[in-house]
Amino acid sequence: MRTLYYPGMSEIRRLAHIERIPIRWGDMDAMGHVNNTVYFRYMEQARISWFNALGVMAGPDGEGPVIVNASCTFKRPFTYPGTVEVRTYAGKPGGSSIPTYIEMALESDPASVYAEGAAVVVWMNFPANKPIRVPERIRALLPR
């Protein structure tokens, strides 16, 4: 994983996953650009793919990650056609939580960030509906 330090931030974030998602015609709204709600779908898909790559297959009878908040700052609009490159960064985990950060760019223009997002992921015991400690095998992959 690549380690990244954001100026002005006290936290080191490590590149955890890159997901490429084609922009669909139906992702656009009446203004001719990708609707703001779709950016959250892109972040969701990248997060799910990242956890699947880690071997985490959450189910209602076990444990796994859920998000407790999510945010997005829109810098430039995406339009059809194109492919969004969603870069997920992980921060230092807490007891049951993992801060995550997202950068979205066009695959054809990866240096230009079109949107930035964040989400706090909490590890849950689903049957008990309670947060639990992030497993050691996951912690080993995150910044310390």
TORFILO-872244 format. One line per 2 residues: number of its first residue (from 1); their letters; for each residue x, y, z of N, C-alpha, C. Coordinates in steps of 0.02 Angstrom, whole numbers, always signed. Each point is the difference from the previous one (the first is absolute). Example, Ala and Ser with C-alpha at 12.3 -4.5 7.8 and 13.67 -1.06 7.14 Angstrom:
TORFILO-872244
1> as> +660/-284/+390/-45/+59/+0/+45/+60/+0  -18/+53/-36/+42/+59/+3/-39/+55/+37 $
//
This chain:
TORFILO-872244
1> mr> +41/-59/+0/-41/+59/+0/+44/+62/+0  -23/+50/-34/+35/+64/+0/-23/+42/+60 $
3> tl> +46/+34/+33/-17/+43/+56/-3/+71/-25  -49/+37/+23/-11/+68/-24/-11/+45/+60 $
5> yy> +32/+57/+1/-12/+49/+52/-34/+60/-31  -56/+19/+27/-37/+57/-26/+22/+63/+38 $
7> pg> +25/+51/-35/+20/+62/+34/-58/+28/+41  +16/+24/+60/-52/+28/+42/-37/-52/+41 $
9> ms> +12/-63/-14/-33/-54/+38/+53/-34/+43  -19/-21/+58/+48/-31/+45/+3/-75/-9 $
11> ei> -37/-25/-47/-6/-73/-6/+32/-26/-64  +35/-55/+7/+27/-34/-58/-53/-47/-26 $
13> rr> -10/-1/-65/-49/-43/-32/+36/-44/-49  -20/-62/-4/+33/-48/-44/-48/-20/-55 $
15> la> +25/+2/-63/-41/-22/-56/-18/-73/+10  -64/-14/+2/-24/-68/+14/-29/-34/-61 $
17> hi> -29/+38/-46/-35/-32/-56/-12/+51/-55  +2/-23/-62/-20/+41/-58/-54/-38/-38 $
19> er> -55/+33/-12/-56/-29/-37/-14/+44/-60  -12/-30/-58/-17/+38/-60/-72/-17/-18 $
21> ip> -41/+52/-6/-72/-9/-10/-21/+40/-62  -27/-33/-51/-25/+36/-58/-59/+45/+18 $
23> ir> +0/+60/-27/-57/+45/+9/-55/-24/-47  -58/-11/+27/-58/-21/-41/-39/+62/-22 $
25> wg> -32/-5/-57/-42/+54/-24/-52/+19/+53  -28/-50/+32/-52/+11/+51/+26/+30/+65 $
27> dm> +66/+7/+8/+28/+32/+59/-8/+76/-3  -13/+26/-60/-5/+72/-9/-70/+25/+18 $
29> da> -3/+64/+18/-64/+31/+17/-20/+51/-53  -52/+37/+13/-26/+49/-48/+50/+56/-15 $
31> mg> +49/+10/+43/+50/+52/-10/+57/-23/-46  -2/-65/-21/+49/-25/-47/+65/-24/+32 $
33> hv> +0/-11/+66/+59/-27/+33/-23/-55/+49  +49/-38/+25/-17/-54/+46/-33/+29/+62 $
35> nn> -57/-29/+19/-38/+23/+57/+41/-9/+64  -7/+46/+47/+39/-3/+61/-10/-64/+40 $
37> tv> -58/-30/-2/-12/-62/+37/+41/-58/-28  +16/+3/-64/+37/-55/-32/+73/-2/+26 $
39> yf> +28/+57/+18/+67/+0/+28/+3/-44/+63  -53/+0/+40/-3/-43/+59/-3/-74/-20 $
41> ry> -33/-14/-56/-1/-69/-26/+69/-22/-23  +36/+45/-32/+69/-16/-20/+42/-16/+61 $
43> me> -6/+42/+53/+38/-13/+61/-20/-66/+32  -65/-14/+0/-25/-62/+29/+28/-61/-38 $
45> qa> -1/+2/-66/+25/-56/-40/+74/-11/+13  +39/+55/+4/+72/-6/+13/+12/-30/+69 $
47> ri> -39/+21/+50/+8/-26/+68/-16/-74/+3  -54/-21/-32/-20/-71/-1/+53/-41/-36 $
49> sw> +26/+24/-57/+52/-36/-37/+63/-6/+42  +18/+53/+36/+59/-2/+43/-7/-54/+54 $
51> fn> -57/+0/+34/-10/-50/+53/-4/-71/-30  -31/-7/-58/-1/-66/-32/+71/-24/-17 $
53> al> +43/+46/-23/+70/-17/-15/+37/-21/+63  -22/+25/+58/+31/-20/+64/-30/-65/+27 $
55> gv> -48/-28/-36/-32/-62/+22/-56/+10/+50  -24/+62/+5/-55/+15/+46/-66/-6/-38 $
57> ma> -39/-49/+18/-65/-10/-30/-52/+6/+56  -22/+60/+13/-47/+13/+54/-67/-33/-14 $
59> gp> -28/-27/+53/-67/-30/-5/-37/+12/+65  -65/-5/-1/-40/+17/+59/+13/-46/+60 $
61> dg> +30/-58/-11/+13/-46/+55/+71/+4/+28  +40/+47/-26/+70/+3/+21/+21/+70/+22 $
63> eg> +57/+21/-25/+27/+66/+16/+27/+32/-63  +9/+65/+3/+28/+35/-57/-8/+74/+6 $
65> pv> +18/+37/-52/+0/+73/+2/-67/+30/-21  -17/+54/+33/-56/+43/-20/+25/+72/+4 $
67> iv> -30/+45/-37/+21/+70/+6/-48/+35/+48  +28/+47/+38/-41/+38/+47/-8/+72/-21 $
69> na> +42/+22/-47/-10/+65/-32/+37/+1/-66  -20/+45/-43/+33/+7/-65/-7/+72/-23 $
71> sc> +52/+24/-34/-2/+68/-26/+33/+2/-69  -15/+52/-37/+30/+9/-66/+4/+74/-16 $
73> tf> +58/+21/-24/+10/+67/-24/+8/-4/-76  -45/+35/-35/-2/-2/-73/+43/+57/-27 $
75> kr> +51/-17/-39/+46/+51/-26/-13/+16/-74  -10/-53/-39/-13/+7/-72/-52/-53/-19 $
77> pf> -43/+14/-48/-51/-50/-18/+27/-54/-47  -22/-61/+13/+12/-54/-48/-55/+2/-52 $
79> ty> +16/-19/-62/-50/-6/-52/+11/-65/-38  -51/-23/-33/+3/-60/-42/+31/+20/-67 $
81> pg> +41/-41/-31/+26/-64/+23/+65/+11/+40  +21/-51/+34/+62/+2/+37/+3/-56/+51 $
83> tv> +56/-6/+32/+10/-50/+52/+28/+36/+61  -34/-9/+56/+22/+31/+63/+51/-46/+34 $
85> ev> +55/+30/+20/+50/-36/+41/-12/+21/+72  -20/-48/+41/-15/+13/+70/+57/-27/+42 $
87> rt> +37/+45/+33/+57/-20/+41/-21/+3/+73  +2/-57/+34/-19/-4/+70/+63/-3/+43 $
89> ya> +3/+44/+49/+55/+4/+48/-27/-19/+68  +40/-35/+39/-19/-17/+69/+43/+38/+49 $
91> gk> -31/+22/+54/+37/+33/+53/+13/-48/+57  +28/+26/+53/+16/-41/+59/-65/-22/+34 $
93> pg> -7/-65/+12/-63/-24/+30/-5/+18/+73  -62/+7/+23/-15/+7/+71/-14/-69/+27 $
95> gs> -37/-4/+54/-18/-66/+27/-43/-40/-47  -56/+29/-20/-47/-34/-45/-8/+36/-67 $
97> si> +35/+56/-9/-11/+41/-59/+62/+7/-44  -14/+14/-64/+53/+14/-49/-21/+62/-39 $
99> pt> +40/+53/+3/-15/+58/-43/+22/-16/-71  -42/+17/-48/+17/-10/-70/-8/+66/-37 $
101> yi> +40/+8/-52/+0/+61/-40/+1/-20/-73  -34/+40/-40/-8/-16/-71/+22/+59/-43 $
103> em> +33/-16/-55/+12/+49/-53/-30/-30/-63  -36/+41/-38/-29/-22/-63/+27/+43/-56 $
105> al> +22/-33/-53/+27/+34/-59/-23/-39/-61  +8/+30/-59/-11/-38/-61/+61/-43/-13 $
107> es> -11/-61/-22/+55/-44/-16/+46/+33/-52  -28/+38/-45/+39/+34/-52/+37/+63/+26 $
109> dp> -16/+21/+61/+30/+60/+29/+9/-11/+75  +42/-50/+20/+4/-19/+70/+28/+54/+47 $
111> as> +34/+49/-26/+29/+52/+42/-51/+53/+22  -56/+4/-35/-52/+49/+17/-53/-32/+43 $
113> vy> -4/+22/+63/-50/-28/+46/-66/+35/-13  -51/-40/-15/-67/+26/-14/-43/+2/+63 $
115> ae> +14/-44/+48/-37/-2/+63/+43/-33/+53  -11/+21/+62/+32/-31/+58/-54/-21/+49 $
117> ga> +9/-57/+30/-49/-24/+47/+32/-31/+61  -41/-16/+48/+23/-33/+60/-57/-40/+30 $
119> av> +18/-52/+36/-50/-40/+37/+35/-33/+59  -36/-5/+55/+25/-38/+56/-35/-68/-2 $
121> vv> +42/-53/-1/-24/-68/-2/+5/-28/+71  -53/-31/+24/+0/-32/+66/-8/-75/-10 $
123> wm> +41/-38/+35/-5/-73/-2/-55/-22/+46  -47/-40/-26/-60/-18/+39/-7/-76/+7 $
125> nf> -27/-20/+56/-27/-67/+10/-74/+8/-17  -21/-27/-57/-67/+13/-25/-55/-31/+43 $
127> pa> +6/-63/+22/-54/-28/+42/-10/+40/+65  +55/+24/+29/-5/+38/+63/-13/+74/-13 $
129> nk> +8/+22/-63/-9/+70/-18/+44/+45/+42  +64/-21/+9/+47/+38/+41/+67/+5/-35 $
131> pi> +34/+57/+10/+68/+6/-28/+48/-46/+37  +49/-27/-38/+52/-42/+29/+68/+24/-26 $
133> rv> +53/-24/+30/+67/+20/-19/+14/-22/-73  +33/+45/-37/+21/-16/-69/+47/-59/+5 $
135> pe> -11/-53/-39/+42/-60/+4/+74/+16/-14  +44/-37/+33/+72/+10/-7/+23/-8/-72 $
137> ri> -29/-47/-37/+21/-10/-70/-16/+61/-43  -51/+38/+18/-16/+62/-36/+45/+56/+25 $
139> ra> +10/+5/+66/+43/+52/+29/+71/-3/-29  +24/-61/-13/+68/-8/-26/+9/+34/-67 $
141> ll> -54/+13/-36/+3/+30/-66/-9/+76/+1  -12/+28/+59/-16/+71/+7/+58/+38/+31 $
143> pr> +0/+67/-7/+52/+40/+33/-2/-9/+75  +57/+6/+32/+3/-7/+73/+24/+64/+31 $
//
